[in-house]
Amino acid sequence: MKYTAVAASLLLLLPLTACGGAAAAGGDGSTVTVTVGYQSKTINTVTAGTLLRSLGTFEKELDALHDGHTYKVDWQDYATGAPITAQMTAGKIDIGSMGDFPLLINAARGRQLGRPTRLVSVTGYNLRGGLNTIVTAPGSGIGSLADLKGRKVSTSIGSAADGTLVRALRRAGIDPDQGIEKLNQQPAVGASALSAGSVDALSQFVAWPGLLAYQGKAKALYDGAELDLPTFHGVTAREDFAEKRPAVLEAFLRAQAKTTDYLDAHPVSAAEKVAEATGLPAEVVYLYNGAHGISTFDPAIKPRLVSALKQDVSILKSAKLTGDVDVDAFVDDRYVRKALGPAYAERLAAGPAPAASEVWPKGARRTRTFKSPAELLGHLARHKAGIRAAYVPDATTGTLWFADRAVWVADGGRLLPFVAPATAKAYAAGHTGARVITYADALRRAS
């Protein structure tokens, strides 16, 4: 997803010699190469990248154009959004996908370097901000944001995860610049640093927090959904490419919509396809991309997401990564509206699936939902050997989390899961008789 750092931002201004496709303006004779930059392991963008590529949907849409050209798609996989932006501003990538903060930098750099870009669709989003999470080591004594004061925290400056960290610290009364020692690191580097004990916490984006929790290498400290501010990923296209080949861009957006429909109709199969392509555990992919996952996929550019994007500008300006960004000029939904036709209005009005507890049985092609976390726990207690993964929504934010990694609270006859310990303790403190219990105790109570 993403995400650009100060050094990476400076690199965007240097001459670029990396190879790309023939790109929008090119093509050899009747052959046109369309170059797509994506981030395979940023699984919130799979409908415009990993899954789209796996299904071959874009190629099928291009073949259906019948406009006298032969099309070739050059897929370029990156770890973050910064190199995608660099290649776009060099005219070597036509279409790219990245997170909201990198999208703003994409807009700023494109305008600055005379290669303007446009936000043409959305991939995955979470209306409360649950795609970003702050985690600590499993044995850490850190239990709240207040405990981070004076500590080392790894993040990727310029990313949405950094934005979550900045906003969360401010709400906790901690200066995000002076109150912690912030290390600007790529996600994989930060994950290794957390495991090695060289940092005290890690603030990152999908799928790193869920992956580390699943592997037992981290525990959640702060659920980004507590900010109650949307975060999303989107598709950006070079303006000159969109103007020269609008039919190609519209074909991409139709393919994205069909891939989204596939993911919605076959969430388990989609998770397994993404897992196969990325090496990520399918259980982690499903946490974010499943039927009730943290992420909702929809190509429509919803006004609420545009509003959140405008609020993000101030965070990037404070980090001196951009100046003012004209978000309204950057957002261009003409192509996706034309590509999807009457269906666009329906997608624009659609929202996330309701929160639900889910169990993924071993060998199953479908998950099973339960009316309450307690019912799910009862099922787990009776089928311990037959479960591949179990998921529960946070009792306050709705963010899905692994049942055995959640913090559980017993409140009378209710068993309530939380992503982070601080929110669990806050709930218990505000409800007479409620108390934090272990997962094992929660299982016993439900059986």
Secondary structure, 3 states (H helix, E strand, C coil): CCCCCHHHHHHCCCCCCCCCCCCCCCCECCEEEEEEEECCCCHHHHHHCHHHHHHCHHHHHHHCCCCCCEEEEEEEECCCCHHHHHHHHCCCCCEEEEEHHHHHHHHHHHHHCCCCEEEEEEEEEECCCCCEEEEECCCCCCCCHHHHCCCEEEECCCCHHHHHHHHHHHHCCCCCCCCCEEEECCHHHHHHHHHHCCCCEEEEECCHHHHHHHCCCCEEEEEHHHHCCCEEEEEEEEHHHHHHCHHHHHHHHHHHHHHHHHHHHCHHHHHHHHHHHHCCCHHHHHHHHCCCCCCEECCCCCHHHHHHHHHHHHHHHHCCCCCCCCHHHHECCHHHHHHHCCHHHHHHHCCCCCCCEEEEECCCCCCEEECCHHHHHHHHHHCHHHEEEEEEECCCCCCEEEHHHCEEEEECCEEEEECCHHHHHHHHHCCCCCEEECHHHHHHHHC
